């Protein structure tokens, strides 16, 4: 019943012997101790559990771990590069784009996915990209501002 | 009797391990302990809400050898930002840079007792005590420095944690140096003088969230992120509905899963495993049978049901004569307003981790009430208070819903049964099922005006929503406010738990009052802002109304003007607030799009304007949910909304431009900021819908179906 599953986790090759039907979110939280990704609704509706799989934002709360075999998984813990925050993380700080912080990882991972597909999104693109991520504290307008700001900074950085 | 018990428990608490263990946990330094009797604001709490008015001292502040100042508070951080603003107040009084300050929150062993984090009370009621403690601490440190530097106290100044001789700056000592090599406890009783507001250098400054870095990197620890050696995850068997009783349960299929164990204590049944997803699988394999004894009421019938009830009646306020007033009125208005059950729906569900070590119990919990949970655990297990410790990590949203703390007791019960640390993290389904909803409620208003548009009569009846925000606020000679509350033994209304939502029932009262005012203004043919100003004497209310109109760029006009602009005002948590909304209504679909939401608030001294702004924006956003979609659907004890697929909370595309004004009132005491800006959203949007379409909404939320229905009715009567 158990299988060996290999995948790339935050740029490192990892291997795990487990029931392939186990849920990715809980495997990452319990087995790898990556607790930055949160459980919110359990049915893929709120986005708190969003992570990147092969650079696509994906909800991990219903996904079997076998799905990521041979793929690359990036969680909120894997965004920093050489001790430097990802521009979207920095923009969330600069814009106070969070309150309780529980939806924040999912918001940031979704935003990274949005900018990966469209480096110059309009405000409407950002809104529609984040539409299915829920925030109860009401940080929405600041999150939109933060993502827009980050997109501009990333673009500016590339030009240099 | 109750008093005595309180005192007894207080004395037990007083000699706790707090003092003995303080230095063990903190290392050396100076600990400043205060007698809670010094703080009038704590004494002002109702008797049933306070526990340890102990004769003992509670620690508020620790000065470490490296100069770090740690503040201890029983309050918790759930997103509202007091982690920043409390430190701001303390740093101001201590003359310490913010970077040198730390905060420990919601740990019952280290922090002074606190009733709970709710009611927008932290800054207005607790803040002064914290500031006073900090001011007194500064006085003590200055005295110590005076002795050390050989300089009289009057000749000393403090800046950035450095105490220096004003005549010779090189003759100085830091707070850290004063604390070095010490294990000093200072007991303070005197009510100190706090800094004059004109001297503020830190308070009143806009500061960004101090917890943002931890939260954007995933480092911030919430209860569910903790892990202890040998820890088990648990899922508890839940009844399908409130009022259902367990008849039988077969656990064999659940236990058959490798790595899962099941436990049972009467009706309390749980499955546990080291793997969270295994208990999710196991719990659905329990074959449980129930008998049902449910109330016959649903979200559709509840208002009729409420109207047929018998209640405890309380006339809250009465002036003039509401009985003889009607004949002198030129026009009379009689309306009924309906409010549904509302869920708190924080993104983090109720979570707790419990561990027994010998005779000592520690529970980490996602709670707004760590000391309340401690009391519940003491009652549940008959343990001495000092053997029960509750620690509150970051809380992922509360909004009033995390004052109840059932999950903490559940985790502790399972830890006791299994002898292992146990994590109980509710599913979204459990979160909805055991939520203590904002209660469904009815408001009936009879009011009247003279030919000039002066309000002469205000007869207000509020059912089940209580009196927060129920005041008439307008200058009305004949008024009566009557509150009707549930008597469960005579006429039970709620089949499930109800409790405090954000600005608990002020939403209900402000929606009803401000809609009624708007109806009268329209009927009198007077601009709704002018109508309000004409009937108000309250200068602060007039101030926020003018401020909101100014920010909006409001051009007066009689309603319905077709423009889609609505206005409202009210007070909550000591704060005055006014709203203006602009909407677009599709007369084809009934869909309402809010285009602008402007809010002005007078909250006295604003400690951290940036933090207050975040709270206002949060209130306005949550208010959109209250206004447009949120409503718990149920049949008797069966709650039909169990997740975000059907219970709709605000989304990105709903957000209009949010524009907030905070009045500059540094000379006034600080007031509440976490709730006021939500109260007027319903009425402002409802009044804007009327202004756009001529259709009047009497029931929140304003779903497209209801809006369409009212538009058709309005057109039919025209």
Interface residues (C-beta under 8 A of the other chain):
Chain A: X22 X23 X26 X29 X30 X33 X34 X35 X36 X37 X38 X39 X40 X41 X42 X43 X45 X46 X48 X75 X76 X77 X79 X80 X85 X89 X90 X92 X93 X94 X96 X98 X99 X100 X101 X102 X103 X104 X105 X108 X127 X128 X130 X131 X132 X133 X134 X135 X136 X137 X138 X139 X140 X141 X142 X143 X144
Chain B: X78 X79 X80 X81 X208 X209 X211 X212 X213 X214 X215 X216 X217 X218 X219 X220 X221 X222 X224 X225 X227 X274 X275 X276 X277 X280 X345 X346 X347 X348 X349 X394 X395 X396 X397 X398 X399 X425 X427 X428 X429 X610 X614 X617 X618 X619 X620 X621 X622 X643 X644 X645 X649 X650 X651 X652 X653 X655 X657 X658
